[in-house]
Amino acid sequence: MLSVDKNKRTNWMLDPDIAYLNHGSFGARPIEVFEAQIALKRDFERSPIQFLDREGKERISAARITISRFLGCSDEQLGFVDNATTAIACVLQSLVLSPSAEIVTTSHVYNGVRQLLKSHSERNGCTYREIDIHTPLKTNAEIVEKITAGFTDKTKLFVIDHVASVTGIVFPVKEIIALCREQGIAVLIDGAHAPGMIELNIDALSPDWYVGNLHKWVCGPPGAGFLWVKKKYLDSTHPLTVSNFYKQGFTSEFDWQGTRDITSILGAAIAVDWGTEIGWDKIRKKNHKMAIWMQQSLVDAWGVVPMSPLDGSLLGTMATVQLPSHFPIDEHNLKEIRSNIYHSYKVEAPLLVWQGTAVVRVSSQLYSKTDDITKLLAALSD
């Protein structure tokens, strides 16, 4: 195990003067993971053909074994893409749905995925619909009940966040997958935030598709996303860029999508090993405990209603809290405030509009300090 000192802010690439409360957007890299990727880039530049053409397949295969063990899944069902949104696009382009079919998600869907699902539905004559799930939420049973009531006999594909981007709510995907299976609905889990935040065993969950990012809570380089596919869909699921290995095996197709920088994937495997050395369970527990404290501190300071239980039962390592009522409820003004607290107070935190209220989302990672919340409160009070 690494000592606690190894996880101070100075051991990350982040500016140590910034109260960085937005790990959830693009993650952050420990110095040793960043330097390992730079070393791989140097290896590539010294001999590009040797690195990518002769050794590339073997390098990616080794990385896939490391990553698949971490995710709790078969390496034969794991393909690499740039990010989770791209992975969802791969699934959509490989699906054949009738014009009468409904593609359904929830109001917690990540906006980029919302636009992707809308675009696909418009092009293919399907219906796109969101099940409205209002906060505050108290139990998983409440979430499952609302989703159950939102299905119809036309619902053919359900896309659900494992961890919602805006609200930080961890959805009970195990129960939701079982519900979809009972009703003959294909289910795609958007796990963009899940790896590294919560313990994963994708094989045990067994959805139809599971997508995720390795640059967020795993702290790998940007450009390392993945797509897990149930065996019955392996032959019909292809990358967006069809290239030399079309219909020559799922992993072969996804390994080679034309020339790309594979050091992101290799760096993600290094990040998995970095977390394993510390202890992933230790990381998750520490970050979860800090996120609960962050939520409680903001709720107490502003006297607002929490969006989820204060015991953290519906949270991972992010918490979204309603801002005081005098804050503007429009994206433009919130963006200006966000920019101001960054430039004037060295605080990085996303201010968003959620269901007619202004909110702030805070993230906890090993480098987080209680003083970060103190700085956020001071900045927003001005």
PyMOL commands that set and color helices and strands:
alter all, ss='L'
color gray80, all
select helices_A, chain A and resi 4-7+9-11+23-26+31-46+48-54+56-71+75-77+84-94+111-124+140-150+173-183+202-205+231-236+250-255+263-278+280-302+331-345+370-381
alter helices_A, ss='H'
color red, helices_A
select strands_A, chain A and resi 19-20+78-81+102-106+127-131+155-161+186-191+209-213+225-229+318-322+347-348+351-354+357-363
alter strands_A, ss='S'
color yellow, strands_A
deselect
rebuild
show_as cartoon
